[in-house]
Amino acid sequence: MPDDQAPRNRPQALATRLSHAGRAGTRVRGFVNPPLLRGSTMLYPSCEERQAAGATRLDQAPNYGVMGNATHHALEDVIAEIEGGTRCQIVSSGLAAVTTPLLAYLKSGDHCLVPDSVYGPTRAFCDGLLTRLGIETTYYRADIDAAGIAAMMRPNTAVLYLESPGSHTFEVQDVPGLAGAAHARGAKVLMDNTWGIHFFQPFRHGVDVSIQALTKYVVGHSDVLLGSVTTAADEDWKRVRLTALALGQYASPDDCWLALRGVRTMSVRLQHQMRSGLAVAEWFAGRPEVAGVLHPALPGAPGHDLWRRDFTGACSLFGVVFQPEFSNAAACAMVDSLELFGIGASWGGFESLVLPTTGHVVRTAGAWDYDGPLVRFHIGLEDIGDLIADLDRGLAVLRAHSGLRVQPG
């Protein structure tokens, strides 16, 4: 038996699996990385072989470029490995990873339950296209329990959608409890797991379909747009795959190859950024200008108990709510003054980012709990001391813009 196929003495850690998954192995002759394959048209030597390829359109045997090739499939295998699923469909963006499974499981006359804290473009899709298709969405408080979600379900509720933590306000949901309630009434459970990436194993907690914006940590370099939809059951994968093909969903093989390159260092980046993110969050928690730090891994933060129960780690994205005496204009002045934080809407790359998000907090199922301005931070790979020094200067601008003499404790 070749070395690469020998039985393993013990389960391999994620860092090891990410270094080896989706490539030929170590006992081969050739380059370390898989090749980049481009193409639209597939040629076959006979009608018989062409017809056979057409019959396997659900599998990894394409008969046309839009079905993907070995470069796509290598990345799909790696993402399934990360999330603990069996099959994965690569799509063109994180938003496409949201919309494709929603369209796979919802039809006219159906009802969908979505957390009130959901990613803004997801809400826009539900309120826009799904409404025009005759699909009704009801928003629920993200902190709802299983009994509460069961009471909201209807005979036509086909999907329970989860996003945990929320990407702006970081509410952690009771995924196992909510999934159990949904399955008891025949609904599918879809979850945006981008924040959890590999720190939350969705299929162990009852999720049917896991959604990732690979643009974030998998790519890791802020230069590619990609999404993935992963499943554990073959029936779910077929449904997602057929919908993606029907929608013409396709990702550039160049982008998939860059994502494969990014994933090799993802474990190291995540560990470093988790430590740095927590250090900066703890620093913010000790500042008098701050009303609350929305970082689930921070003891005492909202959702910390659920995070500790269900997650094995944390990413580097969190929110800071400033005291209500500071205006949104003062918060923006602070943001503008930062030298090491780019003002941008994405996250998961090597660089630190900041984004005032007060205007992104839309609530229709309950009230937002804070009065002060909300700012979202993503902590990159820079030195922690340099980042904190930059933020300390930024808080001085916050105070000066407000004419307040709030001093550090």
C-alpha positions, 0 to 999 in steps of 0.5 A: 500500500502506498504511503499516502494510502496507509492507515492512519494511527490517529486522526490528523489535526486540521493544520495537517489536513489543510496542508495535504487535502486537495493535492496528489500527495507526498509520494508523487513525482511532480509539483507540490500544488495541483495544476491550474486548469482553464477551459470551456469546451470538453472534447471526447473521442467518441459519441459514447464517451460524450454521452456517458459524461453527460449522464454523470453531470452531478458528479465530478465528471464535467462535459462542459466548463461551467460544471467545473474541473479538477481545480474546482473539485480540489477546492471543493474537497478541501472545504468539505474537509474543513466543515466536516461535510461530504460534498461541496459546491463552489459558487461565485461569491459569498452572496451566491452561497446564500442565495443558491441554497435558498432557491434550492429549498424554497418555492412559491407559497413557502415560508422561511424563518431568518434571524433579525441580525442577518447579513444585510444582502441576505435580508435584501434578497429575502425582502426582494427576489424571494418576495417577488417569487411568492416566498414569505420571510419572517424575521426572528430574534437571534436569541430565540430558543427552540420552543420559540422557533417551534411556535413561529413555524407554519405548515409551509415553513420550508427553511430555517436560516441561521447566521451564528454569530451575526456578522454585524452584531455577533449574536450566537444562536442555539444551533442544535436546539433550533435545528432540532425544532426545525427538523421536527417540523420537516424544515431544512436548516441552512446556516451561514458559517463564515465566522465559524469557518472551522471553529464550528462544525455545522453538521455535528450540530444539526445543520443541513447546508453550510454556507461560506464566503470563501472570500474571507479566511480561505482566500486570506489575501483580499483579492478573490470573490468566492463562496461555497455551499457544503452538505453532508447528505447526498440528497442535499448535495444533489439539490444544491448542485442542480440548482447551482447548475440551473443558475449558471453558477460558476467560479473562475478556476484562477480564483479557485487556485488562489483559494487553494493556495490561501487555505494552506496557511489558513490554520496559522493565520486563524490562530494568530488572528484569534489571539490578536483579536481577543487581545484587542477586544480585551483592551477595548473592554477596559476602556471607559469610552466603550459601552460593550464589546461584541466578541463571543469569545470574550468572557461576559460578552453576549453569547459567550456561554453558547460560544464556549459550548459549541465552538472550538475557537474564534475568528478576528471579527468583532464589534465595539459599541461606544458610550451613547454620549459619543455621536456617530460623527465622532465615531467616524472621526475616530475611524478616519484617524486610524493609520493601520486600519483600512475602511472596508466592508470585508474581513478575513484577510491579512490586513486590519479593517474597520467599519462604522456599522450603526446604519447596518443594524436593522431590527424588525423582530425586536429592539437593538440593545445599545444607544451608542455608535457601533464600529466593527473591527477585523484584526489582521496580521499586524503587530498587536502593540502597533494596532493598540497604539493606533487605536489609542490615538483614535480614541483620543480623536473620539474624545476630542471630537465630542468635546468630552474629557473622558480619560482612560481608566 
